[in-house]
Every structure is written in structure tokens, then in C-alpha cells.
Amino acid sequence: IRMPVKSLPPLPLDDRKVIARRAAMELLPNSVVNLGIGLPDTVARVASEEGIFDLMTLNVDPGVMGGIPAGGDDFGTAINHQALTDHCSEFDFIDGGGLDCAFLGFAECDRLGNVNASRFADRIAGCGGFINITQNARKLVFMGSFTAGGAQFAVEEGRLRIAREGRAGKFVEQVAQVTFNGPAAASQGKEVLFVTERCVFRLTAAGLALSEVAPGVDIERDIVKHLGFRLPVEAARPMDRALFEPGLLGLRDRMLDIHIDQRLSYDPASNTVFMNYAGMRVRNAGDIDAIIA
């Protein structure tokens, strides 16, 4: 049974949607993508709104392949799915390296990029398929709020306003349990991002580095003050303002744009570089840096 995807209501523009939107910007055409339970499953809703879900195969580890994975109490199902596999076969697929990218939640993260998603104080939730997925996916995007416990936000006029800060920080000096090993991933050259409503971190050989900051957010007051450690912030750039505005991001056009490396070619016989900039979108200083490089 197929249902028209336009019948799905759009997500309200709040801090959760900002995180889902920024995470969705990491999607690539022709990839196989795993979505975890909770906040990560909202990436499927953004993919539906942006009309890009047909460009990739979205997957959830209970064994649903393709379509638009559902969230909340319906996690493990999907709208207009392409296939259902049993749980054991699904993990053969995951362990065999079938995932290009995975979007997952986190409870704690430390300065080295270690993640705890399995133990919360005296409650042991267990790791489920978290370890299989994080060890075998080629790219990882961890999604979550910057703080926990009563935080309130307003997304207005292209900016994020923190109305009330959460009671507990999620970026700590040392995680309570290592469910994902940051240094091991960094040594393998794995691309790992941590996306929150107010900033984005990237995993480097030295640990976490602040790479993007939301409009309206003060780095010292709203980020550094609530970290359990110090980290490099000099290279941080603004998060895309469109994330905080109503309307679509235009992800389909962005995805189908030609990568800068494919726009350049060199002819040794004539010692000529050919540059094809037709239809290219220059959105930020990072795009200009890529062109110059």
C-alpha cells in the first residue's frame, strides 16, 4: 500500500527541526543511510519535506529498507518501504559494511569524541545495535540537544534564542561509559559530526573541534561555559541561516549540484585548466575557499 508523502504534515520549526535539518545536509545521493531511534528519525521527515528521500535508501536496523522511516512509537516501520528483512540479515548487512552513513543520538560526549549511549547514571539501557552501526558505517552524524533537562528555545527571524538553559551538560570531561570510541574512529580517518541546535562539532585527531555556531548564539556564554572541557573554537563559522527560517532548504538542488572537484579538469597537451562553473551555487565563505584551493 502506497500513500502520498505530501499527506505527511511538516515538522514545526523548533530546535529539534533545526538539528534534523542540519543533519540532513550531510545526506548524499545514492547512499544507504541508517537512522537511529529518537531525534535521528526526524531526518526522514526532513527528507520527505525536501523531496529527497528518493535519492537515497533510508534504513532502520529492525530491517526496514527504503521509503520514509517512521518515528516515535512507530519506529521500526516505514511509509512506502521497498523491502523488509529479518533482524539477523539486517545486521549481516550492517556488519558487512552496507551503510554509507548513520545518524544516531547520544547521551554524553567527551572532548576526545567518545560517546555514551548505553548507561545513564544507575540505569543501564544497553548498546543495542549502536556498536555494530558506529563501527561499520563509513560516516557518522550524532544528533542531540546541547544540554538536557528543561532547556527552552525560540527559533525566530533566522536566529536561535535560548530562553532557558538545560540543567545538565551533555558534553563532559569523561563519559560514564564508552559506547563509541572517538580516538579509534579518528585514527581510522572516519568522518564524525556532532550536531546540536546551537553548534556543530567535528571529530579531529586531537578530539572535538567547534566548526559551526548558530546565529544568535554567543560562543563563550552559550557554548564554552557549558562544556566540561576546553576545545578549539577559532575556525568556527556560522550555521546556515536557512536552517532557522521557515520554508524549504532546497536540499534537492544542493544535492544534485556538481561537486567542485568534478568542475575542474586539466589538459596536459595544452597545459590548460578547464573550469565549469555553470549553475554553481556559492553559499558561504567555505565554498569560496574550496574554489580557491
C-alpha positions as CSV (number, residue, x, y, z in Angstrom):
1,I,0.0,0.0,0.0
2,R,1.4,3.4,-1.0
3,M,0.5,6.7,0.5
4,P,1.2,10.2,-0.9
5,V,4.1,11.6,1.0
6,K,2.6,15.1,0.7
7,S,0.0,14.0,3.2
8,L,2.7,14.0,5.9
9,P,2.5,17.3,7.9
10,P,5.7,19.3,8.0
11,L,7.6,19.4,11.3
12,P,7.2,22.6,13.4
13,L,10.2,24.9,13.2
14,D,11.8,24.4,16.6
15,D,15.2,23.3,18.0
16,R,14.5,19.7,17.0
17,K,13.8,20.5,13.4
18,V,17.0,22.7,13.3
19,I,19.0,19.7,14.4
20,A,17.3,17.4,11.9
21,R,17.7,19.9,9.1
22,R,21.4,20.4,9.7
23,A,21.9,16.7,9.9
24,A,20.0,16.2,6.7
25,M,22.5,18.5,4.9
26,E,25.0,15.6,5.3
27,L,22.9,13.2,3.2
28,L,24.3,12.3,-0.2
29,P,22.6,10.9,-3.3
30,N,22.9,7.1,-4.0
31,S,23.8,6.4,-0.4
32,V,22.4,3.9,2.1
33,V,21.6,5.7,5.4
34,N,20.8,4.3,8.8
35,L,18.5,6.3,11.1
36,G,18.5,5.7,14.9
37,I,15.6,6.0,17.2
38,G,14.5,9.3,18.7
39,L,15.8,12.6,17.2
40,P,17.6,10.9,14.3
41,D,14.4,9.5,12.9
42,T,13.2,13.1,12.2
43,V,15.8,13.2,9.4
44,A,13.4,11.1,7.4
45,R,10.7,13.7,7.9
46,V,13.0,16.5,6.6
47,A,14.0,14.2,3.7
48,S,10.3,13.9,2.9
49,E,9.6,17.7,3.2
50,E,12.6,18.5,1.0
51,G,11.7,15.8,-1.6
52,I,15.0,14.0,-1.5
53,F,14.1,10.6,0.1
54,D,14.0,9.1,-3.4
55,L,17.7,10.0,-3.9
56,M,18.9,7.6,-1.3
57,T,17.9,4.5,0.7
58,L,16.9,5.2,4.2
59,N,17.2,2.3,6.6
60,V,16.4,1.4,10.2
61,D,18.0,-1.6,11.9
62,P,14.9,-3.6,12.7
63,G,15.1,-4.4,9.0
64,V,13.1,-1.8,7.0
65,M,14.8,-0.7,3.8
66,G,13.8,2.4,1.8
67,G,10.8,4.7,1.9
68,I,10.3,7.1,4.8
69,P,11.1,5.6,8.2
70,A,8.6,6.4,10.9
71,G,9.5,7.7,14.3
72,G,8.2,7.7,17.9
73,D,6.2,4.6,18.9
74,D,6.1,3.6,15.2
75,F,9.9,3.3,15.0
76,G,10.9,0.2,13.0
77,T,8.2,0.8,10.4
78,A,8.3,2.9,7.2
79,I,6.0,4.6,4.8
80,N,6.3,3.3,1.2
81,H,9.2,1.0,2.2
82,Q,11.0,-1.1,-0.5
83,A,11.8,-4.2,1.5
84,L,11.6,-5.9,4.9
85,T,14.4,-8.1,6.1
86,D,14.7,-10.2,9.2
87,H,16.8,-8.7,12.1
88,C,19.7,-11.1,11.7
89,S,20.0,-10.5,8.0
90,E,19.8,-6.7,8.6
91,F,22.8,-6.9,10.9
92,D,24.7,-9.1,8.4
93,F,24.2,-6.1,6.0
94,I,25.4,-3.6,8.7
95,D,28.4,-5.7,9.8
96,G,29.3,-6.3,6.2
97,G,29.8,-2.6,5.6
98,G,26.5,-1.8,3.8
99,L,26.0,1.6,5.4
100,D,27.4,4.7,3.9
101,C,26.2,6.9,6.8
102,A,24.4,6.6,10.1
103,F,22.5,9.2,12.1
104,L,22.4,8.4,15.9
105,G,21.6,10.0,19.2
106,F,23.9,10.4,22.2
107,A,23.6,10.9,25.9
108,E,27.1,12.2,26.6
109,C,30.2,13.1,24.7
110,D,33.7,14.0,25.9
111,R,36.5,16.1,24.4
112,L,38.0,13.1,22.7
113,G,34.7,12.3,20.9
114,N,33.9,9.3,23.0
115,V,30.1,8.8,23.1
116,N,27.9,7.2,25.9
117,A,24.6,6.0,24.6
118,S,24.2,3.0,26.9
119,R,24.4,3.9,30.5
120,F,22.7,6.8,32.3
121,A,23.6,7.1,36.0
122,D,22.5,3.8,37.6
123,R,20.3,2.8,34.7
124,I,21.8,0.6,32.0
125,A,19.9,0.8,28.8
126,G,22.4,-1.3,26.9
127,C,24.0,-0.6,23.5
128,G,21.6,-2.4,21.2
129,G,22.9,-2.2,17.6
130,F,24.8,1.1,18.4
131,I,28.2,-0.5,18.3
132,N,27.6,-2.5,15.1
133,I,26.4,0.6,13.3
134,T,29.1,3.0,14.5
135,Q,31.9,0.6,13.8
136,N,30.8,-0.2,10.3
137,A,29.2,2.9,8.8
138,R,31.6,5.0,6.8
139,K,30.3,8.3,8.2
140,L,28.6,9.2,11.5
141,V,26.4,12.1,12.5
142,F,25.5,12.2,16.2
143,M,22.4,14.3,16.9
144,G,21.2,15.7,20.2
145,S,20.5,18.8,22.3
146,F,23.5,20.6,23.7
147,T,22.2,20.4,27.2
148,A,19.5,18.3,28.8
149,G,16.7,18.9,31.4
150,G,14.3,21.7,30.8
151,A,16.0,23.7,28.0
152,Q,13.7,26.0,26.1
153,F,14.4,27.7,22.7
154,A,12.8,30.0,20.2
155,V,13.6,29.9,16.5
156,E,12.8,33.3,15.1
157,E,14.0,35.7,12.4
158,G,16.7,33.3,11.2
159,R,18.2,33.1,14.7
160,L,18.2,30.8,17.7
161,R,17.3,32.3,21.1
162,I,18.0,30.3,24.2
163,A,15.1,31.2,26.5
164,R,16.1,28.8,29.3
165,E,19.3,26.7,29.6
166,G,19.2,23.0,30.3
167,R,20.1,21.8,33.8
168,A,22.7,19.2,32.7
169,G,25.5,19.5,30.2
170,K,25.9,16.6,27.7
171,F,29.5,17.5,26.7
172,V,31.5,16.3,29.7
173,E,35.2,15.7,30.7
174,Q,34.7,11.9,30.7
175,V,31.7,9.8,29.6
176,A,30.2,7.3,32.1
177,Q,30.5,4.5,29.6
178,V,32.2,4.3,26.2
179,T,29.7,3.1,23.6
180,F,31.6,4.7,20.7
181,N,35.4,5.2,20.8
182,G,36.3,8.6,19.4
183,P,40.1,8.3,19.2
184,A,39.8,4.9,17.4
185,A,37.5,6.5,14.8
186,A,39.8,9.5,14.4
187,S,42.8,7.2,13.8
188,Q,40.8,5.4,11.0
189,G,40.0,8.8,9.4
190,K,36.3,8.3,9.9
191,E,34.2,11.4,9.3
192,V,32.2,12.1,12.5
193,L,30.0,15.1,13.3
194,F,28.1,16.1,16.4
195,V,25.0,18.3,15.5
196,T,23.2,20.3,18.2
197,E,20.7,23.1,18.0
198,R,23.3,25.8,18.7
199,C,26.5,24.4,17.2
200,V,28.3,21.6,15.2
201,F,31.4,19.8,16.3
202,R,33.7,17.7,14.1
203,L,36.0,14.9,15.3
204,T,39.7,15.5,14.6
205,A,42.9,13.7,15.5
206,A,43.1,16.0,18.6
207,G,39.4,15.4,19.6
208,L,36.4,17.6,19.2
209,A,36.6,20.9,17.3
210,L,33.9,23.5,17.1
211,S,33.1,24.1,13.4
212,E,29.8,25.9,13.3
213,V,27.8,28.2,15.5
214,A,24.1,29.1,15.2
215,P,23.1,32.8,14.5
216,G,22.2,34.4,17.8
217,V,24.5,32.2,19.9
218,D,27.4,33.6,21.8
219,I,30.3,31.1,21.8
220,E,31.6,31.9,25.3
221,R,28.3,32.4,27.0
222,D,26.2,29.7,25.3
223,I,28.8,27.0,24.4
224,V,32.2,27.2,26.2
225,K,30.6,28.0,29.6
226,H,28.6,24.7,29.4
227,L,31.4,22.4,28.3
228,G,33.2,20.2,30.7
229,F,36.5,20.9,28.8
230,R,38.2,23.4,26.6
231,L,38.4,23.0,22.8
232,P,39.5,24.9,19.7
233,V,36.9,27.4,18.5
234,E,38.9,29.7,16.2
235,A,37.8,28.2,12.9
236,A,34.0,28.1,13.8
237,R,31.8,29.5,11.1
238,P,28.0,30.4,11.2
239,M,25.5,27.7,10.7
240,D,23.4,28.2,7.6
241,R,20.8,30.8,8.4
242,A,18.2,29.0,6.3
243,L,18.1,26.3,9.0
244,F,16.4,28.8,11.2
245,E,13.9,30.2,8.7
246,P,10.5,28.8,7.5
247,G,10.3,27.3,4.1
248,L,12.4,24.7,2.4
249,L,16.2,24.5,2.4
250,G,16.3,23.4,-1.2
251,L,18.3,20.3,-0.4
252,R,17.4,18.6,-3.7
253,D,19.0,21.3,-5.7
254,R,22.0,21.3,-3.4
255,M,22.5,17.6,-3.6
256,L,22.2,17.4,-7.4
257,D,24.7,20.3,-7.8
258,I,28.1,19.3,-9.3
259,H,30.9,19.0,-6.8
260,I,33.8,21.4,-7.2
261,D,36.2,18.6,-7.9
262,Q,34.1,17.5,-10.9
263,R,34.0,21.0,-12.3
264,L,37.8,21.1,-12.8
265,S,39.8,19.3,-15.5
266,Y,43.3,19.6,-16.8
267,D,44.5,19.0,-20.3
268,P,48.3,18.3,-20.3
269,A,48.7,18.7,-24.0
270,S,47.7,22.4,-23.9
271,N,48.6,22.9,-20.3
272,T,45.1,24.3,-19.8
273,V,42.8,24.0,-16.8
274,F,39.1,24.0,-17.7
275,M,36.7,25.3,-15.0
276,N,32.9,24.7,-15.3
277,Y,31.0,27.0,-13.0
278,A,27.7,26.7,-14.8
279,G,24.8,26.6,-12.3
280,M,27.2,26.6,-9.3
281,R,25.8,28.0,-6.0
282,V,28.2,29.9,-3.8
283,R,26.6,29.9,-0.4
284,N,29.3,30.8,2.1
285,A,33.0,31.6,2.6
286,G,33.7,27.9,2.8
287,D,32.6,27.5,-0.9
288,I,34.9,30.3,-1.9
289,D,37.8,28.7,-0.1
290,A,37.1,25.4,-1.9
291,I,37.1,27.2,-5.3
292,I,40.4,28.9,-4.5
293,A,42.0,25.7,-3.2
